[in-house]
Amino acid sequence: MTYQKKTGLGKGLSALLDDNEIVQQHKPLGNETGVLSTIQPVLISQIEVNPYQPRTEFDAEALQELSDSIKLQGLIQPITVRKAGPNSYQLISGERRLRASKMAGLTEIPAYIRSANDQQMLEMALIENIQRENLNAIEVALSFQRMLDECNLKQEELGDRVSKNRSTVTNYLRLLKLPPVIQASIRDNQISMGHARALVSVENVDHQLFIHKEIISQGLSVRKVEELVREVQAGGIRKSKKNAQEPISFQYQKVQDDLASRLGTRVKLKMKGKNSGSIEIPFLSENDLNRILELLDW
């Protein structure tokens, strides 16, 4: 049985997986350009899971569907591994295909065998994940950030690796500056990337949280959100520079953060002495006030 190499990996991954780096060859296959491609069957029992895999959860139903397909048609697209020892390999990309092949009862799997160091392993896994999996925008942003931090890449280099321009990369990374409650909504597909881009343009966190609540409660379209952003920014609350708040202790900071997370708005603890002070909970509309009062069981 022969396995046909797929070429739709995007220039970033295909550049990393240059055929010149293959360290073992088996049954070379000629292609239209005259370049030789090589694939080798590897025992599944000899393959270790990639420790740099960005995604740790796989949809059980989708895995079962892929397993059923493999039983009927075989594995169409080989996985990619690197040599780890005389009779052991480490997975670079294709964990979903490997898991489904195990479920299908296969004992060996077609694989490209590459040479790669740990940084290349991480970079390959991240790029393969970004290009081939249905990641949500936050997962993509986190993968981009890992590539910047752990692979020592600049944003321009990152854009080249994943075949995206710098502005697209920047837009994803900016999502990580949004409050956790908004990031969770993006992750859970409660709001779209269009909603998120509008929220990112708002500098005031209180305003971001207010608009986010309106999106969820009113089911606002991206266009409506953009209009609301303009309205809120035009009539935004100006912060007074007088009486700057004194720094609070770690314990009070945690109380403040927990309250803010529960109420979905910024909460301020203002200390007036060692063990006294006040709690400030801002609201931006009557609806927002009613929402907060309901959460407080008022």
GIKA-V150487 format. One line per field, one symbol per residue. burial: # if it has 9 or more other ideal C-beta (glycine too) atoms within 8 Angstrom, else .. A space follows every 10 residues. Layout:
BEGIN
burial: ???
END
This chain:
BEGIN
burial: ..#.#...## .###.##.#. ##......#. #.....#### ##.#..#..# .####..#.. .###.###.# ....#..### ###....### ########## ####.#..## ####.#..## ########## #...###### ########.. #.#.#..### ###....### ######.##. ###.###... #...###### .#...##### ######...# .#.###.##. .##....... .......#.. .##.##..## #.###.#.## #.......#. #..#...##. ##..#...
END
